Amino acid sequence: MKESTRVLVALVAAVVVGAAIGASANPSLIRAADAIAPLGALWVNAIRMTVIPLVVSLLITGVASASDVKAIGRTGGKAVLVFVLLIVYVAAVTIPISAAFFTLLPRLISTRPELPAGASEAATQIATAGQTPTVASWLTSMIPSNPIAAAANGAMLPLIVFTVLFALAISRSAPAARAALLGFFRALGDAMLILVRWVILVAPIGIFALMVPLAAHAGAGLVGAIGFYIVAYMVMCVVGILLLYPVVALFSGIPIGRFARAMVEPLLIAVSSSSSIATLPSLVESAERDLLLPKRVTGFVLPLAVSTFKVAGPVSWTVGALFVAWFYGIPLHTRELVTIGIFSVFLTFGAPGVPRGAFIALAPLFIAIGLPVEGIGILIAVDAIPDTLATALNVTGYLGSTAIVARGELDVPLDAPLLHASS
């Protein structure tokens, strides 16, 4: 059974069992449901313990290795710039739309479950913080006076800023020092990825233990709330795809219709497999056969994009954060939404390449904006359904960014007839 199927089965089973317990109103059964909650807490703690070393190691190796990209020449730098600008564009448009969308969420849960330990304090702090800080104080807090203390206190945004600056310094270090440091952090990242895979492997148990108590207290309304989240997630993924088409046409010079035809086969593979890597051969073929992009560009940019570029990050994380914030009754203000946008730019390139890895990377964002990490369990459990469109959005970003990078380097005119038009 696939990993995504296992977590989905665990979710359905937990909701059914929890709802049945809630409907029975049997105190003994409700206590039994609450008794398994510590198992879910253990799983969430396992996610927490991987966050800092994993994110730091991935960011350092990703940023410090940029000198390898620079050695390839102008194409590498242009590709990275295009990746960043597309993520910023998608984040800037989809975050406010998502926030407006969630104002429509009906109050399907009449009795909210009790917040996990620490979440009540976080809700109070964020409600106060949303009104008092100035822009100047917020910007000042982004540079940590003590990065070790920032890591210990869970201040992820300052820690990430330090990590990026540290990685840039490594990239400028002497070759021997740079190789030694990169070797260490690559090894650390590899070890942490193995640990993350172990955590994901027991996700069905953790999700079941998290969801049974929630469903027992929340009742059937939980199903409707999760359904709204899935619909919102998928709608915003479609919005993200539609946002990319005119931008690709504008900055690559490729007509929208021609780009859309080139995307058909990669999108079918993306939707059917939910795997970005599985679409790479089709992307290369579509780029060279349908869009007539040069091999020297596609051979470098497409693998780089598939391995590092996740344009669906702002959509996935914004919708997920808004849903968890609503579910736990924690308000998100403009400052928190801006933080989501900043995190989506940095952490998108550091999301581990394992199943549900993007949601592991979501943990530091939740910590930064005061949301309970326990909410990630719900998002992981239902991700199998909307992940098909999130993969489609990522794949559109891969080919679109490659087309933009190739602008001015095409082997033939853009208005040339398709090579396979008569076949």
Helices and strands as residue ranges (DSSP letters): H 3-24, H 27-35, H 37-64, H 66-72, H 74-101, G 102-104, H 119-129, H 135-141, H 147-152, H 156-171, H 175-201, H 203-218, H 221-252, H 256-273, G 277-279, H 280-285, I 286-290, H 295-308, H 313-328, H 334-348, H 357-360, H 362-369, H 375-381, H 387-405
